[in-house]
Amino acid sequence: MQSTSQKTQPSIGGDFSRIDGPFKVSGTASYTADRTLVGMLYAVPVCATIASGRLSRINTDAAAGMPGVRAVFTRENIGKFYRAGFSFDARADEKRPPLEDDTIAYYGQYVALVVADTFEQATAASRAVKVAYEAKQPDVREQMLAENAPSVDTHRGDADSTFASAPDALKLDETYTTPIEMHNPIELHATVAVFDGATYTFYETSQAIVNHRGVMAQMLGVPEDNVRVIMKYLGSGFGGKLFPWTHSLLAAAAARNLRRPVKLVVTREMMFHNVGHRTSTQQRMRLSATADGRLTSLQHDYVYQNARVETRKENCGEVTGYLYSSPNLRVTAAYARRDIAPSTSMRGPGAVPGLFAIESAVDELAIKLNIDPVNMRLANEPTMDESLNVPFSSRHLKECLTRGADQFGWSRRTPAVGSMRRDGLIVGWGMAAGSWAARRLATEAIVELHADGTARVSSATQDVGTGTYTVLAQMVSNVTGVALDKISVVIGDTRLPPGPMSGGSMATASLIPAVTQAAQAAVQQLLATAAQADHSPFAGQAADTLAFERTMVYRKGTSPGAGVPFERILASVQINSVAGRGRSGASADDSDASKVSIHSYCAQFIEVTWQPEIARLRVSRVVSVIDGGKIINVRTGRNQIEGAIVMGVGMALFEETHYDARSGAPVNRSLADYVMTTHADSPKIDVTFLDYPDFALNSLGARGVGEIGLAGIAPAIANAVYHATGVRVRNLPIRLEDLLTARVRA
């Protein structure tokens, strides 16, 4: 049970501490790798040391004879696996099973698995496995030439001819790139697998336990009823734990073959080549406008990297079609294959790297036209979604821009490069807009009211560190009035009613209708019980003459204060609990939701300081204004935005992955070499929520705030860097070497 003291404020929209917080700070929250079972064995994979070629020979004799080793599995003895399907209900980014054949498609690919009594024994034995390869020269080039004919994401008008006929002074043609980024959450990927002869149980690091169950059932070739997935706490995932990876399947096969629980924890080095990454992109932007800044054409042509064995789209053009008004627009996509591991979703997949190109280009064109960057964006505000020809459900981007400018002090900005100084430092100000799609997934939930005055809500969803435990309790309290410290939240187990994944900022919006319906159904069951039970204070009354509010059952026409607490009614009739079940469908299947364009929006204002004498660049201040619908919990919502902003600083200034052209190995595959934002790099952050409810997805008007905080941060930083230094950086991350040619000197 998760609990906290009840606040004297409404249960929706307040500022609530996480109800799981005490368990995390006290160390009583149990994570997957913490789990120890009786008779548990430890598994360590053997990883390929080439990126392209084939495995020609493997010798496991020495490893198999080492102390504590229970088995060394290869494709010859692991057993049969199947491929994952292609439906969104059971999705894996690496559909190819592990140890399927001798083909090596990326550095670090699993070629064997050692299982021993201890982790140390398994690690030592894994190093004793001898593998010979027929290696090919890997292709891990950063440069990208499309290997397929570009597909058109969206288009309207004639962007080509409009751009071609525009005067050079009124158009821009530039290319922007983003590198491969790694997720690197604090918690490593881990699986503890148990097989009892018929049923598999997975203790998992997963952002989507229901999907994980579906994929494992498919790849093991068993019914979903024979697979259970449990995940109570997650040490973050950022999208890397959204879909299953093949180590989970290896652990299950080892548990099946040895009839013992098996724990497999991916090493930090494996995190750089076995569990996905944000792929690299190359994006050409062509814009033309009138002299007063109104866009006449916009073209966004992007290429992204794909693994040799898998195809996954990085949808960089997701927001391009609707973010700004333009009568002529075209977005195309293509990919380039490389000998690297499969990519996956990373916070704000597609849209976030896409916005780096869009918002950098809009800024460049605004400066070229001598127009204030904020005014340029305001001038191109659409009245409807021009890509779908439907209205917006709710859009307050203009207010994000104007309020953000006011809070940041944008009116004091002088546009000349290097013209602003403070405390001996050159100050640069930049800004960008952003957007993220809002959707709802199919969800079920059960809410119970108990005779001891408590309530319980359950659904097979998960809390990945975003506050789901807390907002679920708030949803129940909103309907029932039961205090948060009397509400038990039960999630993280696929034996519960199927819930949504925690990705795409969709979990909260998806849970609201199902939990609300379940709570209301429980109340109706309570009222029926109060009316029908012989010993009830309301015996003989018709159920429709009774009402429920703030935990009290009362006769309509009277006040709740004159009613009876629901626990007294249940106790009087000796019923332990009443329950209700709620179900809601996906927004994609909702005809009303499909008639509007549903998105969240943001405006990001950034201050950087530049000290050319020592080439020191720092992001010093961020003002972020978010239009994310109704905010269920201001505290956890703000925490999401703040974390995303810090992640955006890393995207702009630090994060990139380099590959060795000889072996295909990631070069900087450790936290010592892969640079990320630290506390010392974190800026002062000011977050404002506009808090306009958007009822297109649910009755509370919530959308989601996981991704929108990252949208626009990297281009806003690049724009601020230009304002400070005069150097326009179009290839992330921004390196100090880029700025050594800065026009502005001390």
C-alpha positions, 0 to 999 in steps of 0.5 A: 500500500502506498500512502501519505497524509491527506492534503487540505486541497482538491485532489485534482490539480493540487501540489501533492508529494509522491505517495511512493516517496517514503518507500524510495528514500527509506530503501524499502522500495524493491527494484528488479535487480534487488530481488533474490529468490530461493535457488536463484542462478545468475546469467551473464551473456557473451557479446560479439566483438565484431559488428558485421560478419558471422560466428565461425566457431565457439568453444564453451568447454573451458567455461563449462568446467569452471566452478559454479557453472550450471550451463553455457547456452548457445544457439545449439542448446538454448531451445527454440524461439519465435519472432515477435509480431508487428502489432502495437499490442506486442511490440519489440524493436529487436524482433529477431530472437537472440542466438537465432543464427551465426550472423552478427549484425552489430557489436555486442550482439549476444552469442552465448549465455553463461549461467552459474551459482554466483554473478562472479562465477558467471562473469568469469566463465563468460570471459572463458568462452572462446569465439571465432568470427569471419569479420566484415568491415562494418559501416558505422559512418555518421554521414547519411545518404538515403538508401530508400526512396523518400516517403512523403509524411505530409504535404500541401500546396507546391512547396518546391516551386514556391521556394524556388521562386522566392528571392534569396533574401527571403528564404533559407536552405540549411541542414541540421544533424543530431547524433546517437544518444544513449538512455543511461537511466540509473537502474540497469535493465534486469530480468529475474525469470521463473519457470514452474513447468507451465508458467513463466514469471518475469520480474522486470524493468519495464515501462509497459508490462502488458506489452512485455507479456505479449512479446514474451508469450510470442517469442517463447511460443506459449499462451499469454495466460502462461506469462506473468510480468511484475514490476513495482518500481523502476529506476527510470527508463526514458523510453529505453525500457518501453519495449522488451529486449532479448536479454529477457528472453535469454533469462526465461530460456535459462530458467526453463532449461534449468528449472531454477530462477535466473537473474540477468542484469545488463552491464553498463557497457551493454547499455550502449549496444544491447538495449536501444538508443536514439538514432542519429538524424540529418534534416534539410530545412527549406523555408521561404517567407514574406518580408514580414515573416509569414511563411510561404513554404516549408520543406523538411526532408530528413534521413535517420539511421536504421540497424542492418536487421531492423527497420524503425522510423524516427518520425522527425516530421511529426509536428512539422505539418501543424506547428506553423501555418504555411500554404505550401509544405512537404515533409519526406523521410528516408533511412540509411542502414548501418552496422549498429544495434537497433534503435528505440524510442527516447523521450520525445522520439522523432518530434524532439530531434525534428524540432531541433531542425525546425526551430533552428531554421525558423530562428535563422530565417527570423534573424535574416529577415530582421524579425524578433524570433517570438514575433516570427512564431506569432505571425505564423500561428495557424487557426487549425491543423492544416495537415489534417484540416481539422480544428485543434482540441485546445491550443494555447501556444500563443499564450505560451510564447507571450507569457514566457517572453514576459516572465523571461524579460524578453523585451530587454533583449538586444538583437545584436550578436554579443551585445548583452553582458553581465558580470564580465560574461557575454549573455545570449538569449534564445527561444523555441516553441515545441509540441507533442502529440496527446493520445489515449490507450485502451485501459481497464481498472478496478476500484474497491470501497472497503468496510474499514473506510479505505479504497483500492485501485488496481490496473496493470500499468506501472510507475516509472518514476513519474508519479503514477502511484500518486495520480491514481490515488488522486483520481479515486479521491476525486470521485469518492472523497477518500483521503489519499492515505486511505487509498491503496494503489496496486499496479505493476502486475499483469494479473491485474486488469490490463493498463497502459504503457508508460510512454508517449506521455499517455499513461495518465490521460489513459487511466483517467476515464477507466479509473473514473468509471470504475470509481463511479461503478463502485459508488453505484454498487454501494448505493444499491447495497445501501438500498437493498440490504436489510440492516442498512440505515437506508433499507427500503429506499430506492437506490436512485433516491440516494446520493454519494459525496465526500465518503457519505451516503445520503438522501437526495435533497439533504446535505452530505453532512446528514449522511452516513459514512460508507464504511458504516453501511458496509459494516452494518450489512457485513459486506467487506467491499463493493467494487466497480470496473472501468474500461476505456478505449484508445483515442485512435478508435474514438470517432470524436477524438479523431475529429480534432487535433490533440497536442500539448505545446510549450515555449522555451526561453534560454539564457546562456553565458559565454566566457571566451577567455577560457571558452566556457559556455553555460546554460544559466537560466530556463523559463518554460511555459507548458500548455499540457491540459489540466495538470493533475499533480503540479508537483510531479508535473513540474518534476517531469518538466525540470527533468526533461529540461536537464536532459535537453541541456545534455542533448544540446551540449554533451551527448553523442556516441562515437563508433570505432570504424574498425570494430563497430564498437561504441567508443565512449561506452561508459559513464566515464566517457559518455558525458551527460548533464550533472547537477553542476551543469543544471540551470535555474529553471522556472516552470509555468503550467497554463492549466487549460483543461482539454476534454478531448481525451478524458473528463478531467482535461489532462493530456500528459507532460513527460515529453513536452518539457524536452521539446524545443530545449536544444534549439533554444540553447543553439539559438541562444549560443548564436546570440552570444557568439555569432556562431550558428551550430547546426550539428549537435552537440554544441562543442567548444571547438565550434565556438573558438571561431566566435565573432565576439571576443572579450 
